[in-house]
Amino acid sequence: MGSLRVRFGLLIGSAAALVVLAAGGLYWALTAAERTLDSTLEAQVRLELIAELSGRLTEFGLAAVEAVGENPSRPERLANARDEVDRALNAVDEGLNRAVAQSDAIIDRTQYAARSRPLARLRAARVMLDRQVAQIQREPEAAKRSDAIRGALNAFGAVTGQPLTFLVEAERRGVEVASAQARALAGRLRIVALAVAVLAVVVLVLVQRILTRPLLRRIEDIRAGAAAIGRGELDTRLPVAAHDELGLLVAGFNRMAARLKRREERIAAARAALEETVAQATAELRAANSRLEEIDRSRRRFFADVSHELRTPLTVILGECDLAARSPETPDSFRPVIATIRKRALRLHRRVGDMLRIARSESGQIELERRPVSLAGVLSEAVENCASEAKRRRIALSFEPSETDVEIQADPEWLRQIVEGLIDNALRHAAGATSVRVVLSARRDGAEVTVADDGAGFPEEAETLFERFRRGGNSSPAQGFGIGLALARWVVERHDGTIRLSSGGSEERGARVTLELPAEAREDAA
């Protein structure tokens, strides 16, 4: 019994043997009980048939008395009574024959054969009485007929009484014997059931002590070992108690634990090396971040300083241009040149202002001054300021206000500047554009401002244009520094709004920039 297959085979064979034994015993018990019950029921049926026969014989005697009387009321009654007696005799005879055919015991066959003689006597008594009645009916005197029928009935009763009593007693004894057999069978079945139960309990106890308990103990050891491995106790090993399937499983478990131990050691060494590498890389990244932060601070200082240094001479140039333009001594041939100088200086002044705003926005030095603002007025002013540039470039610039003006909480100067910047971007960068439209749409919770052109549209990487100093592929340094959209996003987000870029579909070409501005500012943003 070194293999679990053999043990389980013996267990299954024992269980199957017990099941077959129990099924055989149950089948035998049911067959015996059915046979005993059938014999009891048949004996009871025969008793009822004999009782019916007795009643039919009595009715036949009464019918005979009536038939020999002076005034018989129903002449056919005697014939009917005779037929009923014959039918009852035949029924009892058939019951006895059926019992003889179903029984295999010689004693039962002998007893059933002995009962056929009383039936023959009863049949002969019925025939004899029938003949006597026929003879008595031919007697003309009523007194003699009465005496004769009385004597015939006495003789009929003497002849039929003993056979009927014999048949009744024989069937009663048969019922009692069948009942006794049923009780004996029940007693034997109880003894057999008790013996089978005891045997089953003994077999189960033996199986539990010999097979189940050791298996469960070894399985519990394996479970405990697996739990220990799960807790990280990789030195856990299990004893190999037997060379069976569980023994092979335990051996495999021990080999797995050993491999996990070696792998854990390699992982620990690799982790230590990785932590050292990560520490070195982290130190290098920190140093690089420090250098980048210093470079970024230097860049912001550079933009701020350059912006401050350029704003003063540009202001002087603008002022001199204004004085020269207003002076009557300035020749007329110089005035277009002065106007061009002023326009270029004003544009450069605007770009310097944008650079200064970007530098201040990165350092958090800009504060918005919000107040109720008519959005239509701000957009109209921005369009008006860009009208001359649009006319010079021969691009139609238009403003499409909404049916009702929209008032929002905003900084009007910042909004005007970013809208001017978006219009200026459309005028300078929209290749092949012929028109630029500024559309104001009222919404339930604010307003939507769209700056659209009919040019070539945005490139595929449109979202990257929001990065600082990022310009389109066709842009040149003379067309700007790439800070307009970055500044616009910064301002719109400070107004709790959103900005998005999109290009026209198949039916409409061009680029569009959409600003969504809420009507009221959030308290936390304010």
C-alpha positions in Angstrom: 0.0 0.0 0.0 2.8 2.4 -0.9 0.7 4.3 -3.5 -2.2 6.5 -2.9 -3.9 5.0 -6.0 -3.9 1.6 -4.3 -5.3 3.1 -1.1 -8.0 5.0 -2.8 -8.7 1.9 -5.0 -9.1 -0.2 -1.8 -11.3 2.5 -0.3 -13.5 2.7 -3.4 -13.6 -1.2 -3.6 -14.7 -1.4 0.0 -17.3 1.2 -0.5 -18.6 -0.5 -3.6 -18.7 -3.9 -1.8 -20.7 -2.4 1.0 -23.0 -0.8 -1.5 -23.5 -4.0 -3.4 -24.0 -5.9 -0.2 -26.6 -3.4 1.1 -28.3 -3.4 -2.3 -28.5 -7.2 -2.4 -29.8 -7.4 1.1 -32.4 -4.7 0.4 -33.4 -6.5 -2.8 -33.8 -9.8 -1.0 -35.7 -8.2 1.9 -38.0 -6.4 -0.5 -38.6 -9.6 -2.5 -39.4 -11.6 0.7 -41.6 -8.9 2.0 -43.4 -8.6 -1.3 -43.9 -12.4 -1.4 -45.2 -12.6 2.2 -47.5 -9.6 1.6 -48.9 -11.1 -1.6 -49.6 -14.5 0.1 -51.3 -12.6 3.0 -53.4 -10.6 0.6 -54.4 -13.6 -1.5 -55.4 -15.5 1.6 -57.5 -12.6 2.7 -59.1 -12.5 -0.8 -59.8 -16.2 -0.6 -61.4 -15.7 2.8 -63.7 -13.1 1.3 -64.6 -15.4 -1.6 -65.4 -18.2 0.8 -67.6 -15.8 2.9 -69.4 -14.8 -0.3 -69.8 -18.5 -1.2 -71.4 -19.2 2.2 -73.9 -16.3 1.6 -74.7 -17.6 -1.9 -75.4 -21.1 -0.5 -77.8 -19.6 2.0 -79.6 -17.6 -0.7 -79.8 -20.7 -2.8 -81.5 -22.6 0.1 -84.0 -19.7 0.6 -84.7 -19.7 -3.1 -85.3 -23.5 -3.0 -87.8 -23.1 -0.1 -89.7 -20.4 -2.1 -89.7 -22.5 -5.2 -91.6 -25.4 -3.6 -94.1 -23.2 -1.8 -97.7 -22.8 -2.8 -97.3 -19.4 -4.5 -93.8 -18.9 -5.7 -93.3 -15.1 -6.3 -90.3 -15.3 -8.7 -89.8 -18.6 -10.4 -86.4 -17.3 -11.9 -85.0 -16.6 -8.4 -83.9 -20.3 -8.0 -82.0 -20.2 -11.3 -80.3 -16.9 -10.4 -79.3 -18.3 -7.0 -78.0 -21.4 -8.7 -75.9 -19.3 -11.1 -74.5 -17.2 -8.2 -73.5 -20.3 -6.3 -71.7 -21.7 -9.3 -69.9 -18.4 -9.9 -68.8 -18.2 -6.3 -67.5 -21.8 -6.4 -65.6 -21.1 -9.6 -64.1 -17.9 -8.0 -62.8 -19.9 -5.0 -61.6 -22.6 -7.2 -59.7 -20.2 -9.4 -58.1 -18.6 -6.3 -56.9 -21.9 -5.1 -55.5 -22.8 -8.5 -53.7 -19.5 -8.7 -52.1 -20.1 -5.3 -51.0 -23.6 -6.3 -49.4 -22.2 -9.5 -47.5 -19.4 -7.7 -46.2 -21.6 -4.8 -43.0 -23.6 -5.2 -43.3 -25.4 -1.9 -44.6 -29.0 -1.9 -46.4 -28.5 1.4 -48.3 -25.5 0.0 -49.3 -27.5 -3.1 -50.5 -30.4 -0.9 -52.5 -28.0 1.3 -54.1 -26.3 -1.6 -54.9 -29.6 -3.3 -56.6 -30.8 0.0 -58.9 -27.7 -0.2 -60.2 -28.7 -3.6 -62.1 -31.7 -2.1 -64.3 -29.6 0.1 -65.1 -27.5 -3.0 -66.2 -30.6 -4.8 -68.4 -31.6 -1.9 -70.0 -28.2 -1.9 -70.6 -28.4 -5.7 -72.1 -31.9 -5.2 -74.4 -30.6 -2.4 -75.6 -27.8 -4.7 -76.4 -30.3 -7.5 -78.2 -32.7 -5.0 -80.3 -29.9 -3.6 -81.2 -28.8 -7.1 -82.5 -32.3 -8.0 -84.4 -32.6 -4.7 -86.1 -29.3 -5.4 -87.1 -30.5 -8.8 -88.6 -33.7 -7.3 -90.4 -31.8 -4.5 -92.0 -29.5 -7.0 -93.8 -32.5 -8.6 -95.5 -33.4 -5.3 -99.1 -32.1 -5.4 -99.7 -31.8 -1.6 -98.3 -28.7 0.1 -97.7 -30.4 3.4 -95.5 -33.1 1.9 -93.6 -30.5 -0.1 -92.9 -28.5 3.1 -91.7 -31.6 5.0 -89.6 -32.7 2.0 -87.9 -29.3 1.5 -87.2 -29.1 5.2 -85.5 -32.4 5.2 -83.6 -31.5 2.0 -82.4 -28.2 3.6 -81.2 -30.0 6.7 -79.3 -32.5 4.6 -77.9 -29.6 2.5 -76.8 -27.7 5.6 -75.1 -30.8 7.1 -73.2 -31.5 3.8 -72.0 -27.8 3.2 -71.3 -26.8 6.8 -68.2 -28.9 7.4 -66.4 -28.0 4.0 -67.1 -24.3 4.5 -65.7 -24.5 8.1 -62.6 -26.4 6.8 -62.0 -23.8 4.1 -62.4 -20.8 6.4 -60.1 -22.3 9.0 -57.5 -23.3 6.4 -57.4 -19.7 5.0 -57.3 -18.2 8.5 -54.4 -20.4 9.4 -52.7 -19.3 6.1 -53.2 -15.6 7.0 -51.7 -16.3 10.5 -48.8 -18.1 9.0 -48.1 -15.3 6.6 -48.3 -12.7 9.4 -45.9 -14.8 11.4 -43.5 -15.0 8.5 -43.8 -11.2 8.0 -42.9 -10.6 11.6 -40.0 -13.0 11.4 -38.8 -11.4 8.3 -39.0 -8.0 9.9 -36.9 -9.3 12.8 -34.3 -10.7 10.5 -34.2 -7.5 8.5 -33.6 -5.5 11.7 -30.8 -7.8 12.7 -29.3 -7.6 9.2 -29.6 -3.8 9.1 -28.0 -3.5 12.5 -25.2 -5.8 11.4 -24.6 -3.8 8.1 -24.6 -0.5 10.1 -22.1 -1.9 12.5 -19.9 -3.2 9.6 -20.1 0.2 7.8 -19.1 2.1 11.0 -16.2 -0.3 11.5 -15.1 0.1 7.9 -15.3 3.9 8.1 -13.4 4.0 11.4 -10.7 1.8 9.9 -10.5 3.9 6.7 -10.3 7.1 8.8 -7.5 5.7 11.0 -5.5 4.0 8.3 -6.0 6.3 5.3 -7.8 9.6 5.9 -6.1 10.8 9.1 -2.5 10.4 7.8 -3.4 12.0 4.5 -5.1 14.9 6.2 -2.1 15.3 8.6 0.4 15.4 5.7 -1.8 17.8 3.7 -2.0 20.1 6.7 1.8 20.0 6.9 2.0 21.0 3.2 -0.5 23.8 3.8 1.5 25.1 6.8 4.7 24.9 4.7 3.1 26.9 1.9 1.9 29.5 4.4 5.4 29.8 5.7 6.8 30.3 2.2 4.1 32.9 1.6 5.4 34.8 4.7 8.9 34.8 3.3 10.3 31.9 5.4 12.2 30.4 2.4 14.2 28.1 4.6 11.1 26.0 5.3 11.5 22.3 4.3 9.0 19.4 4.8 9.9 15.8 5.7 9.3 13.1 3.1 7.3 10.6 5.1 6.5 8.1 2.3 7.4 7.4 -1.3 3.9 8.0 -2.7 2.2 10.8 -4.6 2.2 13.1 -1.6 5.9 12.2 -1.0 6.7 13.3 -4.5 4.6 16.5 -4.0 6.6 17.2 -0.8 9.9 16.6 -2.6 8.8 19.0 -5.4 7.8 21.5 -2.7 11.2 21.4 -1.1 12.9 21.8 -4.5 10.6 24.8 -5.2 11.5 26.4 -1.8 15.2 25.9 -2.5 14.9 27.6 -5.9 12.9 30.4 -4.4 15.6 30.9 -1.8 18.3 31.1 -4.5 16.2 33.4 -6.6 15.5 35.6 -3.6 19.2 35.9 -2.9 19.8 36.9 -6.5 16.9 39.4 -6.4 18.3 40.9 -3.2 21.7 41.3 -4.8 20.1 42.8 -7.9 18.0 45.1 -5.8 21.0 46.4 -3.9 22.8 47.1 -7.2 19.7 48.8 -8.6 19.2 50.9 -5.5 22.8 52.0 -5.8 22.3 52.8 -9.5 19.1 54.7 -8.7 20.8 56.7 -6.0 23.5 57.7 -8.4 21.0 58.6 -11.1 18.9 60.5 -8.6 22.0 62.5 -7.5 22.8 63.3 -11.2 19.2 64.3 -11.9 19.1 66.6 -8.9 22.3 68.2 -10.0 20.9 68.5 -13.6 17.6 70.0 -12.2 19.6 72.5 -10.1 21.5 73.5 -13.2 18.2 73.7 -15.2 16.6 75.8 -12.5 19.5 78.2 -12.5 19.4 78.4 -16.3 15.6 79.1 -16.1 16.1 81.8 -13.5 18.8 83.3 -15.7 16.5 83.2 -18.7 13.6 84.9 -16.8 16.0 87.5 -15.5 17.3 88.0 -19.1 13.8 88.5 -20.5 12.9 90.9 -17.7 16.1 92.9 -18.0 15.9 93.0 -21.8 12.2 94.0 -21.7 13.0 96.8 -19.3 16.0 97.9 -21.3 14.1 97.9 -24.6 10.9 99.6 -23.3 12.7 102.9 -22.5 14.3 103.5 -25.9 11.2 102.3 -27.7 9.1 104.8 -25.6 11.5 107.5 -26.6 11.3 106.6 -30.3 7.5 106.6 -30.2 7.5 109.9 -28.5 9.9 111.4 -31.0 7.8 110.0 -33.9 4.7 111.6 -32.4 6.5 115.0 -32.0 7.9 114.8 -35.5 4.5 113.9 -36.9 2.8 116.8 -35.1 5.5 119.3 -35.9 4.7 121.7 -38.8 8.3 121.9 -39.7 8.5 118.3 -40.7 8.6 117.9 -44.5 5.7 116.1 -46.0 8.1 113.7 -47.7 9.3 112.5 -44.3 5.9 111.9 -42.7 5.3 108.4 -44.3 8.7 107.4 -43.2 8.0 108.6 -39.6 4.6 106.8 -39.7 6.4 103.6 -40.7 9.0 104.0 -38.0 6.3 104.6 -35.4 4.3 101.5 -36.5 7.3 99.3 -36.4 8.4 100.7 -33.1 4.9 100.2 -31.7 4.9 96.6 -32.8 8.3 96.0 -31.3 7.0 97.7 -28.1 4.1 95.3 -28.1 6.4 92.3 -28.5 8.6 93.6 -25.7 5.5 93.9 -23.5 4.6 90.3 -24.3 8.0 89.1 -23.3 7.8 91.0 -20.1 4.3 89.5 -19.3 5.6 86.0 -20.0 8.5 86.5 -17.6 6.2 88.0 -15.0 3.6 85.2 -15.5 6.3 82.5 -14.9 7.4 84.2 -11.7 3.8 84.8 -10.5 4.2 88.6 -10.6 1.0 89.3 -12.6 -2.3 90.0 -10.9 -5.6 90.4 -12.8 -7.8 93.3 -12.1 -11.3 91.9 -12.6 -14.3 94.1 -13.0 -17.6 93.9 -15.0 -16.6 94.2 -18.6 -18.7 94.5 -21.8 -17.2 91.8 -23.9 -18.5 93.3 -27.2 -16.7 96.6 -26.4 -13.4 94.9 -25.7 -13.6 92.8 -28.9 -14.6 95.9 -31.0 -11.6 97.8 -29.7 -9.2 94.9 -30.5 -10.6 94.6 -34.0 -10.3 98.4 -34.5 -6.6 98.4 -33.4 -5.8 95.6 -35.9 -7.8 97.1 -38.8 -4.9 99.0 -40.3 -2.6 95.9 -40.4 -5.4 93.9 -41.9 -5.9 96.6 -44.6 -2.2 96.7 -45.3 -2.2 92.9 -45.9 -5.4 93.2 -47.9 -7.3 90.8 -45.6 -10.9 91.5 -44.7 -11.2 91.8 -40.9 -14.8 91.7 -39.4 -16.4 91.5 -36.0 -19.7 89.6 -35.6 -21.3 90.5 -32.2 -24.1 88.4 -30.6 -27.6 89.7 -30.5 -27.3 90.6 -26.8 -24.1 92.0 -25.3 -22.4 89.8 -22.7 -20.9 91.1 -19.4 -18.3 89.1 -17.6 -15.9 89.5 -14.7 -12.5 90.0 -16.4 -9.4 92.1 -16.9 -10.3 94.1 -20.0 -6.6 95.0 -20.9 -5.5 91.4 -20.8 -8.5 90.2 -22.8 -7.9 93.0 -25.4 -4.2 92.2 -25.7 -4.7 88.4 -26.2 -7.5 88.9 -28.8 -5.2 91.4 -30.6 -2.5 88.8 -30.5 -4.8 86.1 -31.9 -5.9 88.4 -34.7 -2.3 89.4 -35.4 -1.4 85.7 -35.6 -4.2 85.0 -38.1 -3.0 88.0 -40.2 0.6 87.0 -40.2 0.5 83.2 -40.2 -2.7 82.2 -42.2 -1.2 81.3 -45.6 -3.6 82.2 -48.4 -6.2 83.8 -46.0 -8.5 86.4 -47.4 -10.7 87.1 -44.3 -10.5 87.0 -40.5 -13.6 86.9 -38.4 -14.1 87.6 -34.7 -17.4 86.1 -33.5 -19.0 86.7 -30.2 -21.7 84.1 -29.1 -23.7 84.4 -25.9 -24.1 81.3 -23.7 -26.2 80.6 -20.7 -23.2 80.6 -18.4 -20.9 83.0 -20.2 -19.6 83.7 -23.7 -17.7 82.1 -26.5 -15.2 84.1 -28.6 -14.0 82.7 -31.9 -11.1 84.1 -34.1 -11.4 82.3 -37.4 -9.7 82.6 -40.8 -10.0 80.9 -44.2 -6.3 80.0 -44.5 -4.5 76.7 -44.6 -5.5 75.8 -41.0 -3.4 74.5 -38.1 -0.8 71.7 -38.5 -1.5 68.2 -37.0 0.4 69.0 -33.8 -1.8 72.0 -33.1 -1.7 71.5 -29.3 2.1 71.9 -29.2 1.6 75.5 -30.3 0.6 76.4 -26.7 4.1 75.7 -25.6 6.3 78.8 -25.0 8.5 79.8 -27.9 6.9 77.2 -30.2 6.1 78.4 -33.7 4.6 76.9 -36.8 6.7 75.2 -39.4 6.4 78.1 -41.9 7.1 80.9 -39.3 10.2 82.9 -39.4 11.9 84.8 -36.5 10.7 88.0 -38.1 7.1 86.9 -37.6 7.2 86.6 -33.8 8.7 84.8 -30.8 6.0 82.0 -30.4 4.7 83.4 -27.1 1.2 84.6 -28.2 -0.7 81.4 -27.7 1.1 80.5 -24.5 0.2 84.0 -23.1 -3.4 83.6 -24.3 -3.8 80.2 -22.6 -2.3 81.6 -19.4 -4.7 84.6 -19.4 -7.8 82.5 -20.3 -7.1 79.9 -17.6 -6.7 82.7 -15.0 -10.2 83.8 -16.1 -11.5 80.3 -15.4 -12.0 79.7 -19.1 -10.7 77.3 -21.8 -9.0 77.8 -25.1 -8.9 75.3 -27.9 -7.6 75.2 -31.5 -9.4 73.6 -34.4 -9.3 73.4 -38.2 -12.2 73.6 -40.6 -13.7 70.4 -42.1 -14.2 69.3 -45.7 -16.8 72.1 -46.3 -15.0 74.9 -44.5 -11.2 75.6 -44.5 -9.1 77.7 -42.2 -8.0 77.8 -38.6 -10.1 78.8 -35.6 -9.2 79.7 -32.0 -12.2 79.4 -29.5 -12.2 81.1 -26.1 -14.9 80.0 -23.6 -15.2 82.5 -20.8 -17.6 82.2 -17.8 -19.8 85.0 -16.7 -18.7 85.0 -13.1 -15.3 84.2 -11.6 -14.9 81.4 -9.0 -14.1 82.5 -5.5 -11.0 80.2 -5.2 -9.6 81.5 -8.5 -10.2 85.1 -7.5 
